[in-house]
């Protein structure tokens, strides 16, 4: 009986102690653990801010009903801009953008934002206007 007791005790000890020595996978550290008070990050990217740009050319027409203004650049290409009540007009247009309707052929510089294909005039400068030369 003594011969079988020691191997049985050793096997039992090994069986009981084996899980304590088993290697557990090491969890990978999170680079920035979220704080409990932080708002969750949005799932989509925020839209990019509209870019401010400038275009110069000859005033072709103003469509008051559609709230658009068209100019022809030096390359001959016609560009259409939308405008709104906040569009600033300088250089002799007394009635805002609508006042430019009678000034076809006048040189203008349009400051605009381009957002998702829509060009919106923020400022229109009238150059070479006869009223400016007086």
Order of alpha helices (4+ residues) and beta strands (2+ residues): alpha-beta-beta-beta-beta-beta-beta-alpha
